[in-house]
Amino acid sequence: MKSVKFLSVLAAAALAATAAFAAAPVTTVESAKGKVLAGENGMTLYTFKKDVKGVSNCYDDCAKNWPPLMAASDAKADGAYSIIDRKDGTKQWAKDGMPLYYWVKDKKTGDITGDGVGGNWDLAKP
């Protein structure tokens, strides 16, 4: 009987650990323009106006300056957060279907220096 109870606790712990990996690696931080989405590293996330829902159009030099918020191959969609397939075979997180990116010139939590760059980049909002 003790081994059944132990296995039940172990199974519950494994399920909780799996759920933790399933959640999008996104948080909310305060910026000069209010609350914005950020990656686990605290850096602000952005959306690209040239993307369409479910499709990234930011590759090569664009992706060097605007690194995608990458998703692990075993990541699972969660609520408003989905996972898109990039044309290079990698996976990227999206919110409401719009792919999410960092901006290389942001240096600390709450930086929003990428907002409006080239008229194509917007802050990702909660």
All heavy atoms as an XYZ file, in Angstrom:
934
protein
N       0.815     -1.197      0.000
C       0.000      0.000      0.000
C       0.857      1.259      0.000
O       0.534      2.214     -0.665
C      -0.934     -0.049      1.213
C      -2.077      0.912      1.117
S      -3.111      0.434     -0.277
C      -4.525      1.363      0.080
N       1.974      1.222      0.748
C       2.855      2.384      0.791
C       3.458      2.659     -0.579
O       3.638      3.802     -0.957
C       3.970      2.185      1.817
C       3.509      2.354      3.238
C       4.689      2.246      4.174
C       4.208      2.438      5.610
N       5.327      2.378      6.542
N       3.789      1.585     -1.320
C       4.397      1.783     -2.633
C       3.402      2.406     -3.612
O       3.775      3.217     -4.449
C       4.953      0.477     -3.183
O       3.918     -0.450     -3.393
N       2.110      2.082     -3.509
C       1.088      2.674     -4.365
C       0.973      4.171     -4.045
O       0.911      5.010     -4.953
C      -0.275      1.964     -4.180
C      -1.377      2.729     -4.896
C      -0.194      0.537     -4.684
N       0.980      4.509     -2.767
C       0.893      5.905     -2.349
C       2.117      6.676     -2.849
O       2.009      7.775     -3.382
C       0.790      5.997     -0.822
C       0.429      7.357     -0.313
C       0.199      7.302      1.184
C      -0.357      8.587      1.706
N      -0.561      8.559      3.149
N       3.291      6.079     -2.720
C       4.530      6.700     -3.183
C       4.476      6.938     -4.688
O       4.838      8.011     -5.179
C       5.739      5.834     -2.813
C       7.021      6.329     -3.410
C       7.663      7.440     -2.879
C       7.580      5.712     -4.520
C       8.837      7.919     -3.437
C       8.751      6.179     -5.084
C       9.387      7.282     -4.539
N       4.017      5.927     -5.432
C       3.931      6.066     -6.880
C       2.931      7.143     -7.284
O       3.152      7.873     -8.243
C       3.565      4.732     -7.528
C       4.674      3.666     -7.498
C       4.150      2.354     -8.052
C       5.877      4.134     -8.278
N       1.849      7.274     -6.528
C       0.863      8.320     -6.804
C       1.476      9.702     -6.611
O       1.275     10.605     -7.421
C      -0.359      8.176     -5.893
O      -1.030      6.980     -6.175
N       2.236      9.867     -5.539
C       2.902     11.149     -5.267
C       3.936     11.423     -6.359
O       4.039     12.539     -6.866
C       3.549     11.144     -3.858
C       4.452     12.343     -3.667
C       2.474     11.091     -2.794
N       4.675     10.404     -6.743
C       5.685     10.551     -7.785
C       5.034     10.944     -9.119
O       5.522     11.825     -9.820
C       6.467      9.243     -7.931
C       7.679      9.283     -8.846
C       8.718     10.261     -8.305
C       8.293      7.900     -8.950
N       3.933     10.322     -9.450
C       3.222     10.633    -10.693
C       2.713     12.072    -10.677
O       2.801     12.789    -11.675
C       2.069      9.657    -10.903
N       2.182     12.517     -9.541
C       1.691     13.895     -9.420
C       2.841     14.889     -9.586
O       2.696     15.920    -10.242
C       0.999     14.096     -8.070
N       3.987     14.583     -9.011
C       5.160     15.459     -9.140
C       5.627     15.522    -10.588
O       5.976     16.586    -11.097
C       6.285     14.976     -8.233
N       5.617     14.391    -11.267
C       6.029     14.358    -12.673
C       5.064     15.172    -13.534
O       5.482     15.908    -14.432
C       6.097     12.916    -13.173
N       3.782     15.068    -13.246
C       2.780     15.831    -13.982
C       2.985     17.324    -13.760
O       2.927     18.113    -14.699
C       1.370     15.417    -13.551
C       0.216     16.080    -14.290
C       0.297     15.788    -15.782
C      -1.105     15.610    -13.729
N       3.250     17.729    -12.532
C       3.498     19.141    -12.225
C       4.738     19.635    -12.957
O       4.759     20.745    -13.488
C       3.643     19.339    -10.726
N       5.772     18.836    -13.013
C       7.007     19.223    -13.712
C       6.741     19.366    -15.204
O       7.222     20.294    -15.844
C       8.102     18.199    -13.456
N       5.951     18.470    -15.769
C       5.605     18.540    -17.181
C       4.811     19.801    -17.462
O       5.043     20.487    -18.451
C       4.794     17.293    -17.609
O       5.590     16.142    -17.348
C       4.432     17.346    -19.069
N       3.881     20.141    -16.594
C       3.075     21.349    -16.778
C       3.960     22.583    -16.768
O       3.733     23.533    -17.506
C       2.007     21.450    -15.690
N       4.988     22.589    -15.951
C       5.890     23.729    -15.893
C       6.600     23.925    -17.231
O       6.829     25.038    -17.664
C       6.907     23.546    -14.768
N       6.957     22.829    -17.908
C       7.625     22.938    -19.194
C       6.651     23.340    -20.295
O       7.059     23.886    -21.295
C       8.292     21.608    -19.566
C       9.526     21.347    -18.774
C       9.550     20.354    -17.813
C      10.666     22.093    -18.973
C      10.695     20.108    -17.072
C      11.815     21.860    -18.235
C      11.826     20.865    -17.282
N       5.355     23.088    -20.095
C       4.371     23.371    -21.121
C       4.041     24.857    -21.206
O       3.670     25.341    -22.256
C       3.091     22.573    -20.849
N       4.181     25.577    -20.119
C       3.806     26.986    -20.095
C       4.769     27.810    -20.940
O       5.959     27.533    -21.015
C       3.794     27.489    -18.658
N       4.229     28.835    -21.572
C       5.060     29.741    -22.356
C       6.065     30.436    -21.439
O       5.709     30.831    -20.328
C       4.176     30.763    -23.052
N       7.303     30.599    -21.885
C       8.341     31.224    -21.059
C       8.232     32.746    -21.084
O       9.163     33.452    -21.467
C       9.624     30.730    -21.720
C       9.255     30.617    -23.164
C       7.812     30.146    -23.169
N       7.078     33.256    -20.716
C       6.787     34.685    -20.803
C       6.334     35.202    -19.451
O       5.629     34.517    -18.714
C       5.687     34.929    -21.868
C       5.257     36.377    -21.926
C       6.168     34.472    -23.231
N       6.736     36.426    -19.151
C       6.330     37.103    -17.930
C       5.898     38.519    -18.294
O       5.982     38.914    -19.464
C       7.490     37.093    -16.903
O       7.026     37.613    -15.674
C       8.676     37.899    -17.387
N       5.451     39.269    -17.329
C       5.080     40.664    -17.544
C       6.018     41.543    -16.727
O       6.292     41.241    -15.569
C       3.617     40.909    -17.099
O       2.770     40.025    -17.836
C       3.187     42.333    -17.360
N       6.529     42.606    -17.341
C       7.394     43.553    -16.645
C       6.860     44.962    -16.852
O       6.100     45.227    -17.781
C       8.872     43.467    -17.112
C       9.451     42.081    -16.838
C       9.032     43.835    -18.570
N       7.276     45.857    -15.982
C       6.882     47.269    -16.069
C       7.873     48.007    -16.960
O       9.082     47.769    -16.892
C       6.868     47.871    -14.661
C       6.074     49.147    -14.540
C       4.595     49.000    -14.872
O       3.951     48.041    -14.403
O       4.082     49.867    -15.617
N       7.352     48.888    -17.828
C       8.196     49.704    -18.693
C       7.704     51.153    -18.632
O       6.692     51.440    -17.989
C       8.129     49.205    -20.140
O       6.926     49.614    -20.761
N       8.368     52.039    -19.335
C       7.946     53.440    -19.401
C       6.576     53.576    -20.063
O       5.915     54.604    -19.902
C       8.988     54.250    -20.162
N       6.137     52.563    -20.784
C       4.828     52.581    -21.447
C       3.850     51.597    -20.807
O       2.918     51.146    -21.451
C       4.982     52.291    -22.938
C       5.713     53.404    -23.672
C       5.682     53.188    -25.158
C       6.340     54.355    -25.884
N       6.309     54.177    -27.330
N       4.092     51.248    -19.551
C       3.215     50.322    -18.850
C       3.711     48.892    -18.932
O       4.862     48.636    -19.267
N       2.821     47.974    -18.638
C       3.187     46.559    -18.618
C       3.402     46.034    -20.039
O       2.624     46.332    -20.947
C       2.107     45.742    -17.913
C       2.006     46.049    -16.423
C       1.068     45.088    -15.741
C       0.891     45.398    -14.278
N       2.088     45.453    -13.498
N       4.494     45.268    -20.176
C       4.823     44.632    -21.458
C       5.209     43.188    -21.198
O       5.565     42.824    -20.077
C       5.966     45.369    -22.193
C       5.551     46.776    -22.594
C       7.238     45.396    -21.367
N       5.151     42.389    -22.234
C       5.591     41.003    -22.121
C       7.108     40.943    -22.200
O       7.731     41.728    -22.914
C       4.989     40.148    -23.235
C       3.477     39.962    -23.199
C       3.036     39.105    -24.385
C       3.024     39.344    -21.898
N       7.665     39.998    -21.480
C       9.106     39.774    -21.495
C       9.365     38.275    -21.445
O       8.536     37.506    -20.977
C       9.765     40.465    -20.302
N      10.531     37.900    -21.931
C      10.962     36.510    -21.843
C      11.392     36.203    -20.420
O      11.431     37.086    -19.553
N      11.742     34.957    -20.174
C      12.188     34.548    -18.842
C      13.390     35.348    -18.368
O      13.612     35.501    -17.181
C      12.545     33.056    -18.841
C      11.338     32.165    -18.932
C      11.723     30.697    -18.980
O      12.649     30.332    -19.737
O      11.078     29.917    -18.256
N      14.170     35.879    -19.312
C      15.348     36.668    -18.963
C      14.996     38.106    -18.584
O      15.874     38.911    -18.290
C      16.356     36.660    -20.120
C      15.784     37.260    -21.389
O      14.661     37.743    -21.436
N      16.575     37.229    -22.456
N      13.701     38.454    -18.638
C      13.245     39.796    -18.270
C      13.286     40.802    -19.402
O      12.892     41.956    -19.228
N      13.747     40.384    -20.573
C      13.857     41.310    -21.695
C      12.531     41.401    -22.455
O      11.848     40.403    -22.686
C      14.983     40.872    -22.636
C      16.346     40.777    -21.941
S      16.830     42.251    -21.012
C      17.143     43.363    -22.350
N      12.205     42.627    -22.867
C      10.947     42.937    -23.543
C      10.790     42.140    -24.833
O      11.760     41.905    -25.559
C      10.898     44.446    -23.852
O      11.000     45.164    -22.617
C       9.606     44.841    -24.547
N       9.551     41.770    -25.113
C       9.202     41.063    -26.350
C       8.426     41.999    -27.275
O       7.729     42.902    -26.824
C       8.374     39.824    -26.038
C       9.133     38.735    -25.281
C       8.168     37.681    -24.750
C      10.189     38.097    -26.177
N       8.574     41.735    -28.565
C       7.978     42.578    -29.610
C       7.273     41.718    -30.651
O       7.555     40.528    -30.786
C       9.069     43.384    -30.320
C       9.825     44.316    -29.412
C      10.932     43.868    -28.688
C       9.430     45.639    -29.260
C      11.621     44.727    -27.841
C      10.115     46.502    -28.415
C      11.208     46.038    -27.707
O      11.890     46.884    -26.866
N       6.400     42.373    -31.420
C       5.789     41.745    -32.590
C       6.185     42.549    -33.826
O       6.496     43.743    -33.742
C       4.256     41.674    -32.479
O       3.730     42.992    -32.304
C       3.828     40.770    -31.323
N       6.184     41.884    -34.968
C       6.644     42.446    -36.241
C       5.436     42.636    -37.156
O       4.707     41.686    -37.444
C       7.648     41.467    -36.846
C       8.348     41.903    -38.088
C       8.749     43.210    -38.292
C       8.654     40.966    -39.070
C       9.439     43.587    -39.434
C       9.343     41.320    -40.217
C       9.737     42.637    -40.396
N       5.230     43.860    -37.651
C       4.062     44.158    -38.481
C       4.059     43.415    -39.824
O       3.008     43.266    -40.434
C       3.957     45.662    -38.721
C       3.533     46.419    -37.490
C       3.391     47.897    -37.745
C       2.961     48.591    -36.456
N       2.975     50.035    -36.604
N       5.226     42.931    -40.258
C       5.282     42.199    -41.528
C       4.966     40.713    -41.362
O       4.902     39.977    -42.347
C       6.652     42.383    -42.182
C       6.883     43.819    -42.626
C       8.211     43.992    -43.322
C       8.396     45.445    -43.760
N       9.668     45.646    -44.467
N       4.778     40.272    -40.121
C       4.335     38.897    -39.864
C       2.824     38.823    -40.050
O       2.120     39.841    -39.998
C       4.650     38.474    -38.420
C       6.128     38.187    -38.186
O       6.891     38.069    -39.160
O       6.507     38.089    -37.009
N       2.338     37.625    -40.254
C       0.908     37.358    -40.196
C       0.712     36.274    -39.147
O       1.673     35.594    -38.769
C       0.334     36.915    -41.570
C       0.410     38.046    -42.576
C       1.033     35.681    -42.091
N      -0.500     36.113    -38.678
C      -0.741     35.118    -37.638
C      -0.192     33.762    -38.064
O      -0.491     33.279    -39.153
C      -2.230     35.009    -37.315
C      -2.732     36.172    -36.503
C      -4.153     35.965    -36.033
C      -4.528     37.123    -35.129
N      -5.751     36.880    -34.417
N       0.643     33.208    -37.184
C       1.195     31.880    -37.417
C       2.394     31.816    -38.342
O       2.912     30.737    -38.600
N       2.852     32.968    -38.848
C       3.968     32.974    -39.805
C       4.960     34.075    -39.457
O       4.602     35.242    -39.382
C       3.468     33.185    -41.254
C       4.638     33.232    -42.234
C       2.474     32.112    -41.644
N       6.233     33.687    -39.303
C       7.306     34.656    -39.103
C       7.896     35.044    -40.446
O       8.132     34.182    -41.294
C       8.413     34.066    -38.221
O       9.531     34.931    -38.203
N       8.140     36.334    -40.615
C       8.816     36.831    -41.807
C      10.135     37.502    -41.437
O      10.636     38.341    -42.173
C       7.909     37.807    -42.569
C       6.780     37.079    -43.245
O       6.992     36.174    -44.040
N       5.553     37.439    -42.904
N      10.691     37.117    -40.298
C      11.939     37.704    -39.810
C      13.020     36.618    -39.769
O      13.020     35.767    -38.870
C      11.723     38.320    -38.434
S      13.178     39.147    -37.760
N      13.912     36.665    -40.751
C      15.001     35.696    -40.879
C      16.299     36.440    -41.195
O      16.283     37.646    -41.438
C      14.692     34.683    -41.994
C      13.535     33.785    -41.639
C      12.237     34.123    -41.988
C      13.734     32.618    -40.916
C      11.170     33.310    -41.635
C      12.675     31.800    -40.568
C      11.395     32.152    -40.926
O      10.338     31.353    -40.571
N      17.391     35.726    -41.204
C      18.704     36.252    -41.600
C      19.071     37.487    -40.773
O      19.085     37.409    -39.556
C      18.732     36.505    -43.120
C      18.368     35.248    -43.910
O      18.840     34.154    -43.532
O      17.594     35.361    -44.883
N      19.375     38.628    -41.427
C      19.784     39.829    -40.687
C      18.692     40.302    -39.735
O      18.979     40.777    -38.643
C      20.166     40.954    -41.642
C      21.510     40.718    -42.311
O      22.309     39.910    -41.780
O      21.768     41.335    -43.359
N      17.452     40.175    -40.154
C      16.336     40.557    -39.283
C      16.394     39.772    -37.982
O      16.311     40.337    -36.892
C      15.003     40.326    -39.998
S      13.548     40.691    -38.971
N      16.567     38.456    -38.084
C      16.579     37.610    -36.883
C      17.838     37.815    -36.041
O      17.833     37.510    -34.850
C      16.434     36.143    -37.276
N      18.902     38.355    -36.634
C      20.092     38.684    -35.838
C      19.798     39.866    -34.925
O      20.249     39.912    -33.786
C      21.280     38.995    -36.746
C      21.853     37.778    -37.424
C      22.981     38.153    -38.367
C      23.408     36.930    -39.174
N      24.286     37.289    -40.284
N      19.062     40.844    -35.438
C      18.708     42.025    -34.659
C      17.470     41.811    -33.794
O      17.315     42.461    -32.761
C      18.484     43.223    -35.580
C      19.764     43.698    -36.209
O      20.789     43.795    -35.544
N      19.727     43.970    -37.504
N      16.613     40.936    -34.229
C      15.351     40.642    -33.543
C      15.266     39.138    -33.300
O      14.514     38.430    -33.970
C      14.170     41.113    -34.397
C      14.197     42.587    -34.653
C      14.770     43.238    -35.705
C      13.645     43.602    -33.819
N      14.597     44.583    -35.576
C      13.901     44.844    -34.422
C      12.931     43.577    -32.603
C      13.497     46.049    -33.874
C      12.523     44.777    -32.051
C      12.801     46.000    -32.678
N      16.037     38.624    -32.353
C      16.036     37.173    -32.119
C      14.646     36.656    -31.730
O      13.982     37.239    -30.861
C      17.018     36.989    -30.960
C      17.847     38.237    -30.952
C      16.962     39.324    -31.469
N      14.203     35.605    -32.378
C      12.901     35.023    -32.038
C      12.900     34.442    -30.624
O      13.935     33.992    -30.128
C      12.729     33.894    -33.057
C      13.755     34.132    -34.104
C      14.852     34.911    -33.483
N      11.748     34.459    -29.994
C      11.563     33.758    -28.718
C      11.361     32.291    -29.091
O      10.268     31.871    -29.483
C      10.370     34.300    -27.942
C      10.047     33.584    -26.626
C      11.218     33.663    -25.652
C       8.787     34.155    -26.006
N      12.445     31.528    -29.029
C      12.434     30.152    -29.492
C      11.663     29.244    -28.532
O      11.638     29.482    -27.322
C      13.862     29.635    -29.645
C      14.714     30.474    -30.605
S      13.998     30.726    -32.239
C      14.094     29.081    -32.914
N      11.063     28.226    -29.094
C      10.335     27.223    -28.321
C      11.070     25.894    -28.437
O      11.557     25.548    -29.519
C       8.904     27.080    -28.839
N      11.148     25.187    -27.342
C      11.759     23.857    -27.358
C      10.906     22.930    -28.224
O       9.695     23.141    -28.386
C      11.860     23.310    -25.946
N      11.521     21.901    -28.761
C      10.798     20.983    -29.647
C       9.645     20.281    -28.935
O       8.673     19.889    -29.566
C      11.753     19.952    -30.240
O      12.350     19.195    -29.212
N       9.730     20.160    -27.594
C       8.657     19.492    -26.847
C       7.722     20.478    -26.141
O       6.859     20.069    -25.368
C       9.245     18.513    -25.831
C      10.120     19.199    -24.791
O      10.487     20.382    -24.982
O      10.448     18.558    -23.783
N       7.856     21.769    -26.423
C       6.984     22.774    -25.799
C       5.554     22.593    -26.280
O       5.307     22.109    -27.389
C       7.489     24.172    -26.123
N       4.613     22.977    -25.445
C       3.192     22.853    -25.770
C       2.523     24.223    -25.699
O       2.832     25.028    -24.828
C       2.497     21.921    -24.762
C       3.114     20.543    -24.673
C       2.689     19.673    -25.826
C       3.173     18.261    -25.651
N       4.202     17.875    -26.574
N       1.603     24.473    -26.610
C       0.832     25.715    -26.607
C       0.087     25.838    -25.287
O      -0.246     24.830    -24.660
C      -0.135     25.715    -27.783
N      -0.157     27.085    -24.883
C      -0.778     27.337    -23.582
C      -1.621     28.609    -23.660
O      -1.066     29.709    -23.700
C       0.329     27.469    -22.523
C      -0.206     27.683    -21.118
O      -1.332     27.248    -20.816
O       0.520     28.307    -20.320
N      -2.951     28.456    -23.736
C      -3.844     29.616    -23.772
C      -3.596     30.479    -25.002
O      -3.636     30.004    -26.127
N      -3.297     31.769    -24.781
C      -3.060     32.705    -25.877
C      -1.728     32.456    -26.558
O      -1.448     33.011    -27.618
C      -3.114     34.143    -25.356
N      -0.888     31.605    -25.945
C       0.449     31.346    -26.470
C       0.462     30.079    -27.314
O       0.070     29.015    -26.865
C       1.462     31.253    -25.323
C       1.557     32.561    -24.585
C       0.808     32.790    -23.445
C       2.367     33.591    -25.070
C       0.870     34.011    -22.791
C       2.430     34.810    -24.419
C       1.683     35.009    -23.276
O       1.729     36.220    -22.645
N       0.926     30.241    -28.543
C       1.007     29.113    -29.466
C       2.458     28.973    -29.938
O       3.309     29.807    -29.627
C       0.082     29.340    -30.667
O       0.412     30.562    -31.317
N       2.702     27.932    -30.678
C       4.034     27.670    -31.201
C       3.927     27.576    -32.711
O       3.081     26.853    -33.237
C       4.605     26.369    -30.612
C       4.711     26.510    -29.098
C       5.959     26.050    -31.239
C       4.928     25.221    -28.371
N       4.764     28.341    -33.385
C       4.755     28.307    -34.849
C       6.017     27.608    -35.345
O       7.030     27.579    -34.653
C       4.640     29.715    -35.457
C       5.884     30.552    -35.118
C       3.370     30.406    -34.992
C       6.048     31.765    -36.002
N       5.925     27.056    -36.537
C       7.077     26.443    -37.189
C       7.737     27.499    -38.066
O       7.072     28.129    -38.907
C       6.639     25.259    -38.058
C       6.133     24.112    -37.219
O       6.744     23.807    -36.188
O       5.091     23.517    -37.605
N       9.034     27.701    -37.860
C       9.786     28.620    -38.695
C      10.289     27.874    -39.938
O      10.464     26.666    -39.914
C      10.959     29.217    -37.901
C      10.462     30.126    -36.769
C      11.591     30.662    -35.917
N      12.615     31.379    -36.671
C      12.520     32.644    -37.081
N      11.414     33.343    -36.828
N      13.516     33.207    -37.751
N      10.536     28.604    -41.016
C      10.946     27.958    -42.269
C      12.314     27.288    -42.163
O      12.646     26.439    -42.979
C      10.919     28.943    -43.435
C      11.978     30.019    -43.391
C      11.872     30.946    -44.589
C      12.974     31.993    -44.563
N      12.878     32.906    -45.688
N      13.085     27.629    -41.105
C      14.387     26.984    -40.911
C      14.277     25.712    -40.065
O      15.280     25.120    -39.696
C      15.395     27.955    -40.302
C      14.968     28.488    -38.942
O      13.933     28.033    -38.391
O      15.668     29.377    -38.419
N      13.040     25.308    -39.751
C      12.816     24.070    -39.016
C      12.753     24.231    -37.506
O      12.476     23.270    -36.799
N      13.013     25.436    -36.999
C      12.927     25.681    -35.560
C      11.502     26.086    -35.196
O      10.649     26.274    -36.075
C      13.924     26.771    -35.121
O      13.620     27.985    -35.821
C      15.363     26.342    -35.401
N      11.267     26.220    -33.902
C       9.944     26.597    -33.407
C      10.051     27.904    -32.628
O      11.071     28.183    -32.012
C       9.374     25.497    -32.528
C       9.130     24.205    -33.304
C       8.458     23.156    -32.450
C       8.192     21.902    -33.226
N       7.256     22.043    -34.314
N       8.979     28.685    -32.678
C       8.950     30.006    -32.059
C       7.630     30.212    -31.333
O       6.579     29.796    -31.807
C       9.115     31.070    -33.147
C       9.102     32.492    -32.659
C       9.332     33.483    -33.799
O       9.493     33.113    -34.957
N       9.334     34.756    -33.454
N       7.708     30.881    -30.183
C       6.501     31.229    -29.443
C       5.787     32.397    -30.118
O       6.425     33.284    -30.697
C       6.835     31.624    -28.010
C       7.142     30.464    -27.132
C       8.380     30.053    -26.722
C       6.207     29.550    -26.556
N       8.264     28.937    -25.933
C       6.944     28.610    -25.808
C       4.818     29.430    -26.604
C       6.330     27.571    -25.114
C       4.208     28.390    -25.913
C       4.958     27.485    -25.180
N       4.460     32.388    -30.026
C       3.624     33.462    -30.546
C       2.534     33.757    -29.520
O       2.142     32.873    -28.749
C       2.995     33.055    -31.870
N       2.069     34.993    -29.501
C       0.923     35.351    -28.652
C      -0.197     35.779    -29.586
O       0.005     36.621    -30.460
C       1.252     36.481    -27.690
C       0.032     36.823    -26.820
C       0.324     37.862    -25.790
C      -0.874     38.068    -24.903
N      -1.866     38.971    -25.449
N      -1.370     35.205    -29.381
C      -2.513     35.464    -30.255
C      -2.121     35.267    -31.722
O      -2.552     36.003    -32.602
C      -3.077     36.872    -30.019
C      -3.553     37.074    -28.591
O      -4.096     36.119    -28.000
O      -3.375     38.187    -28.051
N      -1.256     34.297    -31.960
C      -0.832     33.953    -33.309
C       0.343     34.759    -33.845
O       0.940     34.393    -34.848
N       0.697     35.858    -33.182
C       1.771     36.726    -33.664
C       3.106     36.329    -33.038
O       3.242     36.335    -31.809
C       1.458     38.191    -33.370
C       0.210     38.696    -34.101
S       0.259     38.457    -35.904
C       1.536     39.616    -36.352
N       4.094     35.992    -33.876
C       5.412     35.584    -33.378
C       6.040     36.652    -32.472
O       5.839     37.854    -32.680
C       6.225     35.406    -34.662
C       5.196     35.116    -35.713
C       4.005     35.949    -35.340
N       6.794     36.188    -31.476
C       7.423     37.074    -30.492
C       8.940     37.119    -30.685
O       9.563     36.094    -30.972
C       7.097     36.588    -29.078
C       5.626     36.639    -28.691
C       5.393     35.895    -27.381
C       5.145     38.082    -28.594
N       9.499     38.328    -30.479
C      10.927     38.570    -30.693
C      11.509     39.440    -29.586
O      10.804     40.254    -28.986
C      11.154     39.338    -32.006
C      10.563     38.697    -33.211
C       9.242     38.940    -33.575
C      11.317     37.841    -34.009
C       8.681     38.344    -34.694
C      10.764     37.248    -35.137
C       9.447     37.503    -35.470
O       8.896     36.913    -36.582
N      12.814     39.325    -29.405
C      13.592     40.249    -28.576
C      14.208     41.300    -29.503
O      14.252     41.117    -30.711
C      14.747     39.515    -27.883
C      14.335     38.469    -26.889
C      14.417     37.114    -27.201
C      13.887     38.828    -25.620
C      14.069     36.145    -26.275
C      13.531     37.858    -24.688
C      13.629     36.527    -25.027
O      13.282     35.575    -24.108
N      14.759     42.375    -28.919
C      15.502     43.394    -29.664
C      16.903     43.452    -29.081
O      17.058     43.609    -27.866
C      14.790     44.721    -29.542
C      15.454     45.973    -30.014
C      15.574     47.133    -29.299
C      16.026     46.257    -31.303
N      16.195     48.097    -30.052
C      16.488     47.580    -31.298
C      16.215     45.499    -32.454
C      17.115     48.170    -32.389
C      16.836     46.089    -33.547
C      17.275     47.408    -33.508
N      17.935     43.323    -29.909
C      19.303     43.215    -29.416
C      19.788     44.450    -28.670
O      20.723     44.361    -27.880
C      20.314     42.859    -30.538
C      20.029     41.483    -31.101
C      20.336     43.916    -31.621
N      19.166     45.581    -28.875
C      19.627     46.807    -28.218
C      19.022     47.023    -26.836
O      19.447     47.932    -26.123
C      19.405     48.017    -29.113
C      20.282     47.968    -30.358
C      20.179     49.219    -31.184
C      21.077     49.106    -32.412
N      20.986     50.311    -33.249
N      18.030     46.222    -26.470
C      17.528     46.274    -25.089
C      18.585     45.621    -24.207
O      19.089     44.547    -24.526
C      16.203     45.531    -24.956
C      15.017     46.304    -25.517
O      15.156     47.519    -25.783
O      13.949     45.688    -25.681
N      18.924     46.270    -23.109
C      20.005     45.767    -22.256
C      19.559     45.338    -20.863
O      20.229     44.563    -20.218
C      21.109     46.841    -22.117
C      21.740     47.225    -23.438
C      22.377     46.030    -24.119
C      22.970     46.413    -25.472
N      23.225     45.287    -26.318
N      18.414     45.871    -20.388
C      17.974     45.513    -19.047
C      16.452     45.382    -19.013
O      15.753     45.857    -19.912
C      18.467     46.525    -18.019
C      17.915     47.920    -18.173
C      18.539     48.874    -17.167
C      17.970     50.249    -17.155
N      17.705     50.907    -18.396
N      15.969     44.748    -17.968
C      14.531     44.566    -17.788
C      13.817     45.911    -17.889
O      14.245     46.891    -17.290
C      14.255     43.927    -16.414
O      14.885     42.644    -16.392
C      12.768     43.768    -16.157
N      12.753     45.941    -18.678
C      11.955     47.161    -18.839
C      12.389     48.044    -19.990
O      11.678     48.976    -20.353
N      13.563     47.773    -20.592
C      13.977     48.537    -21.774
C      12.974     48.292    -22.889
O      12.531     47.151    -23.106
C      15.364     48.103    -22.260
C      16.500     48.736    -21.488
O      16.246     49.579    -20.607
O      17.659     48.380    -21.782
N      12.640     49.354    -23.623
C      11.697     49.237    -24.743
C      12.224     50.005    -25.953
O      11.466     50.619    -26.698
C      10.283     49.730    -24.343
C      10.324     51.149    -23.777
C       9.635     48.774    -23.355
C       8.957     51.789    -23.582
N      13.536     49.945    -26.154
C      14.158     50.720    -27.229
C      13.761     50.235    -28.623
O      13.990     50.947    -29.600
C      15.702     50.714    -27.101
O      16.180     49.384    -27.266
C      16.152     51.256    -25.747
N      13.168     49.067    -28.719
C      12.748     48.548    -30.025
C      11.369     48.998    -30.454
O      10.980     48.810    -31.612
N      10.627     49.630    -29.552
C       9.259     50.026    -29.872
C       9.247     51.034    -31.021
O       9.859     52.094    -30.944
C       8.568     50.621    -28.643
C       7.085     50.854    -28.875
O       6.461     50.068    -29.615
O       6.545     51.825    -28.310
N       8.578     50.666    -32.112
C       8.422     51.556    -33.253
C       9.575     51.566    -34.238
O       9.523     52.291    -35.239
N      10.620     50.796    -34.014
C      11.775     50.792    -34.915
C      11.316     50.518    -36.355
O      10.593     49.547    -36.607
C      12.841     49.759    -34.468
C      13.905     49.571    -35.553
C      13.485     50.189    -33.171
N      11.718     51.392    -37.246
C      11.389     51.236    -38.669
C       9.899     51.253    -38.955
O       9.482     50.904    -40.054
N       9.098     51.638    -37.977
C       7.652     51.625    -38.148
C       7.062     50.220    -38.192
O       5.889     50.048    -38.528
N       7.894     49.201    -37.854
C       7.456     47.820    -38.007
C       7.379     47.007    -36.721
O       6.920     45.873    -36.757
C       8.402     47.080    -38.966
C       8.209     47.530    -40.382
O       7.100     47.603    -40.872
N       9.304     47.860    -41.036
N       7.851     47.554    -35.616
C       7.956     46.770    -34.387
C       7.106     47.382    -33.282
O       7.183     48.578    -33.019
C       9.414     46.658    -33.963
C      10.192     45.883    -34.970
C      10.877     46.371    -36.036
C      10.306     44.468    -35.042
N      11.422     45.347    -36.763
C      11.089     44.160    -36.176
C       9.836     43.421    -34.252
C      11.403     42.857    -36.534
C      10.147     42.118    -34.612
C      10.916     41.848    -35.751
N       6.323     46.528    -32.640
C       5.453     46.951    -31.543
C       5.759     46.167    -30.280
O       6.142     44.994    -30.354
C       3.973     46.708    -31.908
C       3.518     47.570    -33.073
O       3.821     48.770    -33.083
O       2.854     47.020    -33.973
N       5.543     46.812    -29.152
C       5.665     46.127    -27.868
C       4.625     45.021    -27.796
O       3.475     45.229    -28.200
C       5.428     47.100    -26.720
C       6.442     48.233    -26.577
C       5.913     49.287    -25.605
C       7.769     47.674    -26.097
N       5.004     43.878    -27.288
C       4.039     42.800    -27.042
C       3.397     43.103    -25.689
O       4.098     43.267    -24.693
C       4.732     41.451    -27.034
N       2.097     43.199    -25.662
C       1.356     43.560    -24.452
C       0.643     42.353    -23.877
O       0.222     41.461    -24.613
C       0.325     44.651    -24.760
C       0.930     45.957    -25.266
C       1.454     46.774    -24.132
C       1.819     48.166    -24.594
N       1.703     49.157    -23.578
N       0.516     42.355    -22.537
C      -0.204     41.240    -21.887
C      -1.681     41.229    -22.276
O      -2.220     42.187    -22.736
C      -0.050     41.499    -20.406
C       0.714     42.762    -20.244
C       1.029     43.301    -21.605
